[in-house]
Structure formats: structure tokens, C-alpha cells
Amino acid sequence: MSERKVLQKYYPPDFDPSIVKRRKTGGGRQKTVRLMAPFSMRCNTCGEYIYRGKKFNARKETVNDDDYYGITIYRFYIKCSQCSSEITFKTDPKNSDYAAEHGASRNFEPWREHDKEKEPESGSEHEQDGDEPDVDPMKALEQRMAESQREMEVMDALQDIRTRNARFERMDTSTVLGAIDENKRKVASTAERSTNSRREADEQEEEEKEEEALVRKYFRHEQPNDVSSITATAASDTNIPNTSHLLSERTREQLRSLAVPTQNKPAPKRKRGPNALGIVRKA
């Protein structure tokens, strides 16, 4: 059974490839190829964004009278997927990339960033030629760390301010005024209670001083240890008035506690006789 798709062809021993005629292709003839967009671009006609990797049926041709050190440059034609306007771009061997030529603008060109990175290097070379000191990398790192720390502190302060403002916005004015009035009332009541307690303490202290002065007035001498002398003195001093009604209740209780109780006389002892136990003998 023969193969439907020829994978191998037979070449006879006397085959001469120079005799085979080749198909002529013109130098400016375009070829249809299937490719993907090599970079992201934006259509200048409709503003449609074409992302990198989108597939197109493109026409390819060789750019005449233009090369880079003998390297051939190719041009590609595609159509915008939105407005079908023609977009052309070509190879860029210098930067190993592609360059937008007509109908679209490239969103990002990496070689421009590379050129910007090279500019400070050239300036540093001039500084070295002028014998100027180089920048200390450790000092630059410390400076960046200090700046980042300062930025973090500023951001924290801003966040605190935003939080406080949001809390104030959520708070009602009547609620705030009511809380302030209640706080004032609490402070006033506390001050009044402290004033009253202080006044009561002062009054009690004055009463105690008055009572002590009154006791000292009528009881100047110390009380002797002998009880009989106390009774004799109390009996002899008949001219002293009764001042118990002038004293307070607490002082009266103290005086009552100082009063000496009377000594109880011992019971008389019975004389024991012959029949002290009261036993009666029967005859």
C-alpha cells in the first residue's frame, strides 16, 4: 500500500540538480507570512491597542537600498483588527528589535531607557576626569534608607489624620455636646462631695477640740489611784455644780466607764458546832 503523503523521494544516481529549473522570485516581490506582533502598539487611526503576541497574516518584503553592515532589513505589513488600517514595521538589527514605521506608535521602546541609563555614566566619566570625588555607595544607601523611613513616618501621620477626620465626621454634634455636659456635671458633683466631706471633717475636729477643752477645764488634776481619796474629794467639794448636762453623750460614757465599782463584802462564815451538818439522830 502506497503512502498518501510523500515523505521520501527517490533521487536516481544520475540526478543533476543544476538541470532543475528554479522558480523566479522578484527582488521586490511580497510574501504572505503568518506572524505575531513583536511589540505592543497603538493604532494611530482608531486608537486600538494591539498587544504583543497577537497573530496576523502579514506581507513581508525586503527593504531595498537599506541594510545594517550587510544585514538585510525586512518590512512587514499588517492591518488593524479594529479599523483595518495598514500598519508597517521593520526589523532593527542595531537594537536586535523591531521599529514601528507607519500607522502605529510603539508603547515602549527599551533602547530609549538604555540610552538614559548611559547618560549618568558619561557624566561620571567627566567627573573622574575633573578629579572630583566619587559618590560613596554606603552613604547613598543610608540616605535612601533615611528617606524611606521619613516617607513611612509621613504616611503613618497622614493615616492617623485621616482616621481622626473620619471619626469626627461620623460623630454627631449633639452627642459631643451631651458628653461634654455630662463630664462637667460629674466634675462638679465630685468637687461638691469633696467639699462637703472636708467641711464635715472640719466640724468634727472643732467639736472634738471643744469637748477636750471643756474636759480640761473641769478635770485639770490627774485622777489618783486611791478610790477612797476620790470619794472623799467628791464628798468635800460640795460647791462644784453638776456639769454633766454640758457634756456630750460620748464624754458621759467615758466618765461612766471611769467610775469605780463598789467592793462587795464577803459573806459571813458560819461557825461549825457539834451538829454543823444538821443531822438528827432518832432515839
C-alpha positions as a printed Julia matrix, in Angstrom:
283×3 Matrix{Float64}:
   0.0    0.0     0.0
   1.48   3.27   -1.09
   1.8    6.35    1.11
  -0.72   9.1     0.51
   1.73  11.77    1.68
   5.14  11.51    0.12
   7.76  11.76    2.85
  10.69  10.48    0.88
  11.53  10.97   -2.76
  13.76   8.86   -4.93
  16.76  10.52   -6.48
  18.41   8.46   -9.24
  22.21   8.12   -9.36
  22.49  10.29  -12.45
  20.48  13.17  -10.89
  21.95  16.62  -11.64
  20.36  19.39   -9.5
  21.73  22.12  -11.78
  19.39  20.98  -14.54
  16.28  21.56  -12.35
  14.65  24.88  -13.11
  14.07  27.18  -10.16
  11.09  29.43   -9.67
  11.98  33.04  -10.21
  11.09  35.41   -7.4
  11.48  39.09   -7.93
  13.59  41.08   -5.51
  10.69  43.36   -4.55
   8.02  40.7    -4.51
   5.97  40.41   -1.3
   5.33  37.14    0.53
   2.42  36.31    2.8
   3.58  35.06    6.19
   1.92  34.27    9.5
   3.48  36.17   12.39
   2.82  37.56   15.85
   3.1   41.22   16.78
   6.66  41.65   18.08
   5.75  44.53   20.43
   2.67  46.23   21.87
   1.48  49.17   19.79
  -1.39  51.62   19.45
  -3.15  52.34   16.19
  -2.87  56.0    15.16
  -6.21  55.89   13.31
  -8.66  54.43   15.83
  -6.55  54.24   18.99
  -6.88  50.46   19.32
  -4.2   48.78   21.43
  -2.54  45.76   19.87
  -0.8   43.6    22.43
   2.39  41.72   21.88
   1.88  38.2    20.56
  -1.31  38.81   18.57
  -1.29  36.84   15.31
  -1.63  38.45   11.88
  -1.45  37.43    8.23
   1.3   39.83    7.17
   3.02  40.68    3.92
   6.79  40.56    4.01
   9.21  42.33    1.71
  12.88  43.24    1.59
  13.8   46.88    2.07
  15.81  47.99   -0.95
  18.93  50.14   -0.61
  18.87  49.8     3.19
  20.9   47.44    5.32
  22.92  47.41    8.54
  26.52  46.3     7.97
  25.33  43.92    5.25
  22.38  42.6     7.28
  19.16  42.65    5.25
  16.25  44.65    6.68
  12.69  43.36    6.19
   9.4   45.25    6.24
   6.04  43.8     7.34
   2.52  44.98    6.53
  -0.42  44.18    8.83
  -3.95  45.54    9.27
  -5.51  46.88   12.45
  -8.06  44.45   13.88
 -10.47  47.33   14.66
 -10.36  49.73   11.68
  -8.38  47.64    9.12
  -5.92  50.48    8.54
  -2.48  49.44    7.32
   0.39  49.29    9.83
   4.0   48.77    8.85
   7.08  47.94   10.91
  10.54  46.7    10.02
  13.43  44.88   11.6
  16.06  46.81   13.59
  19.34  44.84   13.62
  21.12  47.63   15.51
  18.99  47.16   18.65
  18.06  43.5    17.94
  14.41  44.52   17.85
  11.65  45.89   15.61
  10.82  49.52   14.84
   7.34  50.91   14.13
   7.32  52.69   10.78
   3.8   53.78    9.78
   0.22  53.6    11.05
   1.01  52.83   14.71
   3.16  54.03   17.58
   5.05  51.76   19.92
   4.05  51.89   23.59
   7.51  51.19   24.97
  10.92  51.45   23.37
  13.57  49.71   25.52
  16.58  51.3    23.82
  15.48  54.74   25.0
  15.69  53.57   28.62
  19.08  52.09   27.82
  20.25  55.46   26.48
  19.01  57.2    29.63
  20.99  54.77   31.76
  24.1   55.55   29.77
  23.84  59.32   30.31
  24.82  59.33   34.04
  27.75  57.05   33.24
  29.11  59.61   30.77
  28.68  62.33   33.38
  30.56  60.27   35.96
  33.4   59.84   33.47
  33.65  63.61   33.14
  33.68  63.92   36.92
  36.51  61.43   37.1
  38.4   63.44   34.5
  37.91  66.54   36.68
  39.32  64.67   39.72
  36.04  65.03   41.63
  35.35  62.52   44.43
  33.01  59.6    43.64
  29.75  59.06   45.47
  30.09  56.69   48.42
  27.68  53.78   47.82
  27.22  53.13   51.55
  26.38  56.78   52.17
  23.91  56.76   49.29
  22.31  53.6    50.7
  21.99  55.17   54.16
  20.46  58.27   52.62
  17.9   56.19   50.74
  17.05  54.27   53.91
  16.59  57.54   55.83
  14.34  58.9    53.08
  12.25  55.73   53.05
  11.94  55.89   56.85
  10.84  59.53   56.62
   8.28  58.65   53.96
   6.89  55.86   56.15
   6.55  58.23   59.11
   4.77  60.79   56.92
   2.41  58.12   55.62
   1.64  56.94   59.17
   0.91  60.52   60.26
  -1.37  61.03   57.26
  -3.19  57.79   58.04
  -3.74  58.9    61.64
  -5.09  62.25   60.45
  -7.45  60.53   58.0
  -8.69  58.17   60.72
  -9.31  61.04   63.14
 -11.13  63.07   60.5
 -13.3   60.09   59.6
 -14.17  59.58   63.27
 -15.09  63.26   63.61
 -17.27  63.06   60.52
 -19.15  60.05   61.88
 -19.67  61.74   65.27
 -22.86  63.78   65.88
 -22.64  67.32   67.31
 -25.43  66.76   69.82
 -23.72  63.63   71.11
 -20.46  65.51   71.62
 -22.19  68.36   73.47
 -24.09  65.9    75.66
 -20.87  64.07   76.55
 -19.19  67.39   77.45
 -22.13  68.44   79.68
 -22.17  65.07   81.42
 -18.44  65.29   82.05
 -18.89  68.78   83.54
 -21.67  67.52   85.82
 -19.51  64.64   87.02
 -16.63  67.01   87.81
 -18.95  69.41   89.67
 -20.53  66.6    91.74
 -17.1   65.22   92.62
 -15.91  68.66   93.74
 -19.08  69.17   95.8
 -18.69  65.81   97.53
 -15.07  66.54   98.36
 -16.04  69.99   99.75
 -18.81  68.51  101.91
 -16.55  65.77  103.26
 -13.87  68.35  104.07
 -16.45  70.57  105.83
 -17.75  67.63  107.88
 -14.22  66.68  108.88
 -13.51  70.27  109.97
 -16.74  70.43  112.01
 -15.99  67.13  113.71
 -12.47  68.26  114.51
 -13.81  71.52  116.03
 -16.31  69.59  118.18
 -13.57  67.32  119.44
 -11.41  70.34  120.31
 -14.3   72.0   122.19
 -15.03  68.82  124.16
 -11.37  68.36  125.0
 -11.11  71.99  126.2
 -14.24  71.53  128.35
 -12.85  68.34  129.9
  -9.55  70.04  130.64
 -11.4   72.94  132.27
 -13.22  70.81  134.85
 -10.75  67.94  135.18
  -7.39  69.65  135.44
  -5.74  67.35  138.0
  -4.89  63.77  137.29
  -7.06  61.1   138.87
  -5.37  59.48  141.91
  -5.0   55.77  142.22
  -6.75  55.56  145.61
 -10.51  55.16  145.34
 -11.17  56.4   148.87
  -9.47  59.72  148.13
 -11.73  60.13  145.08
 -14.85  59.62  147.17
 -13.57  61.91  149.93
 -12.76  64.67  147.44
 -16.13  64.3   145.75
 -17.88  64.48  149.14
 -15.92  67.53  150.33
 -16.34  69.55  147.08
 -19.95  70.43  147.53
 -19.65  73.78  145.82
 -18.87  72.27  142.38
 -22.02  72.35  140.22
 -23.28  69.39  138.25
 -21.89  69.84  134.74
 -22.86  66.52  133.26
 -25.59  68.12  131.17
 -22.95  70.29  129.44
 -21.01  67.29  128.16
 -21.75  65.28  125.08
 -23.03  61.73  125.14
 -19.63  60.25  124.25
 -17.92  62.13  127.1
 -20.59  60.96  129.54
 -19.96  57.37  128.53
 -16.24  57.86  129.1
 -16.93  59.23  132.6
 -19.23  56.32  133.41
 -16.5   53.88  132.38
 -14.07  55.64  134.76
 -16.4   55.21  137.74
 -15.0   52.61  140.24
 -17.39  49.78  141.13
 -18.15  49.22  144.85
 -16.43  46.31  146.54
 -18.78  43.53  147.6
 -18.36  42.44  151.23
 -17.63  38.74  151.76
 -20.44  36.64  153.17
 -20.05  35.83  156.92
 -18.78  32.4   157.7
 -20.88  30.07  159.83
 -19.33  28.59  162.9
 -19.26  24.88  162.85
 -20.75  23.27  166.01
 -21.18  19.73  167.05
 -24.11  19.33  164.66
 -22.94  21.59  161.83
 -24.35  19.33  159.18
 -27.89  19.26  160.75
 -28.05  15.51  161.17
 -30.78  14.4   163.62
 -30.41  11.15  165.42
 -33.53   9.16  166.14
 -33.85   7.61  169.56
